[in-house]
Structures are given as C-alpha cells and as structure tokens.
Amino acid sequence: MRQIALLVSAAALSLVLAGCNAGASARGGVEQVGAGLGDAVTAPLDDLNLRRQEIPTVLLQAESNPYDLRNLNHCRTIAAEIARLDEALGPDTDAPPSQDGSYLSERAADAAASATLGAVRDAVTDFIPARSWVRRLTGADAHSKHVQSAIQAGLRRRAFLKGVGMQRNCAPPAAPAGFVPRRG
C-alpha cells in the first residue's frame, strides 16, 4: 500500500511540474521514468540471479591489483587509466561541479523520476517471499557484494593513481583537481 502511495505522489509531482513553467523539465522526468521503467519492473530478475550487473573490466583489474604501476610511466598514461576509471565509476569527488545550467525544476523532475522508479522497484520486489533468502540461495547476494568490492577497488585505484600523478608532478586529470605542477 505504501508503494502505491509513493507512486501516486511521484506521479502527482510530475503532473504539477508539467502544469507550471517547467514543461520541458517534466517531459524530461517522464522520459527518465520511461527509460528506467523496464529495469525497475524486471528488478526481481536480479534477485533471482537471472540478470546480472556487468562489472567493467577496469574494475576487475583494480580488484585484482589496485596498486599496479605497469605501463604507467608517463602522465598521459596515468591520465588515460584515470579516465577509464572515471568512465566506470563516474566523476571523482575532486571534480568540479557540473555547470550545466540546470534549473530547480529539472532537478525536481529528476528527483520525482527517481522516486517513481524506486517505488516501482520496491513494489515489484516486495512480491518475492523471503527475498533475502532467495538472494542468498540464487547467488544474487554474492554477486552484489562482488560488484561493490570491485567499485571500492576502483575508487582506491583512482585515488592511488592521482597520488602517483601528483608525486610525478603531473597536471590534472593525472593528479587531483586543483593540483598545480611545479615548474622546473
């Protein structure tokens, strides 16, 4: 019942946004819901381990050896490796905030879309009896833990490489944002 109330609330917020000057933002939110609805509805496939989240190769490599420096002798190769990690992990915490000029209505539409998809995902997965046991028995829980381990290894590797880049006097992105290489 709670999921239905959340779903109705999120849909109402989307309609309110559509009624005000934020028509384009609301359309963007509706498109976001449409794009993510398939994943939300098929979430039980993850619990049954019939669908698995792919782990990017760069994260598997980081998991096996996060401090590997082979073939990372130059600033440009360090920057290239950090770019691969950024692609898999998203921007680092030292990256400057995006100056995309988004409006409050666009952020509200994104929040409404996320809430709607979360409510759909929760409603669909609540129908699985003993969900935590099902996840353990099917191996979905172990895979989820492996995904999280690979992400953590990727985060460690990116931080390590930025430290190496800074030590080698590399400019960002081969070093933390804001680092100014010494001249000399």
N, C-alpha and C positions, 0 to 999 in steps of 0.2 A: 504494500500500500504506500509505503514511504517513497519507493522508487517512482511510482506513478505520480505522486505529488511533486517530486523533483522534476520529472519530465514535463509535467504541465507548467510548472513555474518557469523552467527554462524556455519552453515554447512561448509562454506569455511574454517573457522578457524579449524574446526575438521579435514578437509582434509589436511590442512597444517601440523597439528600436526602428522597426520598419515604418511606423507611423510618424516618427519625427524626422528631422533633417538628416538622419543617418541611414537613409535608404540604401545607399551603396554599402555601408558597413554591415547592415542587416543582411543584405544579399550575400556578402562575403561570409558571414556567420552561417547562413543557411547552406552555402556551398561547402563550408568546412564540415558541417554536420553530415551533409550528403556524402562527402568523400570518406568520412570516418565511420559511417553507419555500418558498412559491411564488416569492418573489423570488430566493432562493438557487438554486433549481433552474433558473430561467429566466435566470440570470446570463449565459449565452452570448448571449442576445438583445442585451445591452448591448454585448458585444464585436463583434457583427455589425452594430451600429448599427440594429437593428430595433426597439429600445426605447430611448428617451432620457429621462434625468432632466430634468424640467422645472425651469427656472430661474425663481424667483419674480420678478415684475415689479419689486419694490422693489430687488432686487439688480442687475437690468439697469439700472435708473435710477442706482443708485450707481456702477455700472461706467462709465456714460457721463459722469457729473459728480458725483464724490463730495463736492465742496465747495459744492454748490448750496444757497443760503440763501433762494431764492424762497419766499414764503408761510410762512416760519418766523420770524415777528416776535414771537411770544409763547411763553412757557414751555410752555403746553399744546399748541401745535402742534409744538414740538420734541419734547416727550414722546410725542406721537402718532406722529411719524416714527420715534422710537427704538423704540416698541412694535411698529411694522411690521417693523423690522429684527430685533428680538428674536424675533418670530414666525417669520421666515425663517431666522435663524441660531442660535436657541436663546439661553439666558441669557448675559449678558456675564460676563467674569471677575470683575467687581466685585460681582456679585450675591451675596447671602449664600447659604450652602449651604442646601439644602432640609432643613427639619426635618420630614421625612415619617415619622420614626419607623421606618424600615425596619430590619429585623433582618439580622444577618450571613447567615442562611440565605437571605433574599431576594436579597441581593447575590450570594451564591454561585450561586443559581438563575439570576440574570441572566447571570453570567459563563459558566455552563455552557451556557445557551441561545445566547449569542454565539459560544462556541467551536464548538458543534454547527453553527450556521448557517455559520460561517466554513469549517468542514471540508467541509460540503456544497457551498458555493460554490466552494471550491478544487478539490474532486474533479470537479465538473461542468465547470469552465473548463479543467482540465488536459487534457481530451479534444480541445481545439482545437489542431491542429498550427500551429506558428509564430504563436502567439497575438498577440505584439506586432506582427507584420507585418499580421495580419488587422485588428487595431485601427487601425493607421495607414491601411490601404487603404480601410477602410469609413468612416473619418471619426470613429469612436468615440473615438479618442485625442484628436483635436482638440476634440471636444465636451466630453470630460472636462476638458481644460485650460481650456476656456471656463467651465465650471461652477466650477472652482477660482478662476479670475480674478474671477468675479462674487462669490464668497464673500469673497475678500480685499478687494475694493472695498467690500462691505457692512460688513466689520469696520472698515475705515478710516473710512467714513462715520459709523458709530455712535460711534467714538472722537472724531471731529471734532465731531459734534453735542453730545456730552456736554461737550466743552471749551467750545463756544459757550454751552451752557446754564449752565455754571459761570461763565463770563465775564459773562453776563447776570444772574447771581445767582438762577438757577432752582433749585428743590428737585429732588432725585431723583424720578423717573427721567430728568428732562431734564438732569441733571448726574450725575456719578459718585456711586455709593452712598457714603455717609459724608460727603458734602459738606453743610455746614450754611450755608444762605444768611445773608448779613449782614442784620441788621435796620436799617432806616433809612429 
